[in-house]
Amino acid sequence: MISTGSELLDVTLLSLYVSGMATILGSAIGIPLGALIGLKEFGGKGAVKTLTYTLYGFPPVLSGLVVYYVFSRAGPLGDLGILFTPTAMIIAETFLVIPLVTGITITSVVEVDRSIKDTVKALGASSSQSIVTVMREAWVGLVMACMIGFGRVIAEVGAAYLVGGNIDGETRVLTTAIMLETRMGHFEWAMSLGIVLLSVALMVFLFLRLLQEREML
Amino acid sequence: MKPAICLEGVSKKYDQIVALRDASFTVSKGEVFGIVGPSGAGKSTILRIVDLLEAPTEGKLLIDGQYVVANSVRAEAVRRKIGMVLQKPVVLNRSVANNLGYSLMIRGWNEDRIAEVVDAELRRLGLNGRRKTNARNLSGGEMQRLCFARAAIHDPSILLLDEFAANLDPTNVALLENQVQEFIRKDPNRTVVIVTHNMFQAKRMCTRIALIWDGEIVEIADRKKFFESPDDARTAAFVGGESIY
């Protein structure tokens, strides 16, 4: 049970760290991937998009299970010894962020007006410069993708519990703590942790909203 | 004068719709070539093919005497020698100064040189006081003048103007036409192709003019002949403001 302010702070900071890192890593992969899928023409593009959108529903517990298997003693990367560490939690949650960020990026870059894409090309931009410019034009959508990715992982419990193990002082995050408190019958305390979780999410979203509304100069 | 642009039997189909049929003509360096015709005749299609934004369905394109194919590796390098201004002013979601500097930035100019050239251009455009304004907040006329300056700031050898002054008030039209004249005066080897509905503008600015109708080049003639004694009856009717449908 979380009994001191310092413990609550540690759990909150770990939640922020794990979710934040998963969002950063997932976005670093998902944004370029989504831009390429959205802006390049290739065979099977429709199938790739459908698969990406399908993975929006990828169950956190399944992501946790895969990561658990890979990093368990019997798994192919068991020697790394990262199971039941924040690193394993970050990896499992990154897999949840990638499809969301990729899919929203695809939609965002596709919706940039064709006249912008033509103009950028006509001004002499190379293929890679065109993609970067279109991504910048889709800025609001890309920040939204990060927000939704963060929203998914800050609130998930299945993957964090499975590969983190909810170890006190090591891998306990707000969602797994809420689950534990509920099981122990500490409903009011669990509810309070829920409010903390929402407050953390609110602060992150406010920051991202400011970033989203930043005037492009 | 050497040829800057040459189309050899160029056709373009969009699905089953023929936008351009067997177009062949040459534009020499230093020429201001006009393309006039009714809406949907295929004027913009020609410019998009010359700017290598689209590949022709049939035929070939030569820029500066060399064959070039859209979407090829060389196309990117060739396109960098061309500037194009579209009818609808399209600005990027960034400041006026950054919009102007964009063409230079993608060509790898260093920041100091970009700042110097952009400063001079902003002063010339009368937009120095609005350099940090998001370009989307400019008026239509200011936006189009910015788009023209952005297309010409890297000194392209070929400039393509697609209805570049349509929907603007006479003052802004005059300002834009002055920008074009200034661009041509700087270097007599520069080539300009103007697509326009506006016969007065074609008469004011172009040295040679083509009439395109229903995807076909009907007639190409020097300005005087085009307006005063065209060979084709459709040209005479179009110049006279009559319906040629």
Contacts between the chains, C-beta under 8 A, distances in Angstrom:
chain1	res1	chain2	res2	distance
A	113	B	90	7.7
A	115	B	86	6.6
A	115	B	88	6.1
A	115	B	90	4.7
A	116	B	90	5.9
A	116	B	92	7.1
A	118	B	53	6.0
A	118	B	86	7.2
A	118	B	90	7.8
A	119	B	86	6.6
A	119	B	90	4.3
A	119	B	92	7.9
A	119	B	147	8.0
A	120	B	92	7.7
A	121	B	53	6.1
A	121	B	79	7.3
A	122	B	51	5.5
A	122	B	53	6.3
A	122	B	79	7.3
A	122	B	82	7.8
A	122	B	83	7.9
A	122	B	84	4.1
A	122	B	86	7.5
A	122	B	151	7.6
A	123	B	83	7.8
A	123	B	84	7.9
A	123	B	102	6.4
A	123	B	103	5.0
A	123	B	106	6.9
A	123	B	150	6.8
A	123	B	151	6.8
A	124	B	76	7.7
A	124	B	79	5.5
A	124	B	80	4.1
A	124	B	82	7.7
A	124	B	103	6.4
A	124	B	106	5.9
A	124	B	107	6.6
A	124	B	154	7.2
A	125	B	106	4.8
A	126	B	76	5.4
A	126	B	106	7.2
A	127	B	76	7.3
A	129	B	106	4.9
A	133	B	92	7.0
A	133	B	102	7.9
A	136	B	92	7.8
A	136	B	93	7.5
A	136	B	94	7.8
A	137	B	92	6.6
A	137	B	93	5.6
A	139	B	93	7.3
A	215	B	134	5.9
A	216	B	92	8.0
A	216	B	93	4.6
A	216	B	94	4.6
A	216	B	95	7.6
A	216	B	134	6.6
A	217	B	94	6.1
A	217	B	95	4.4
A	217	B	98	6.7
A	217	B	132	6.2
A	217	B	134	7.1
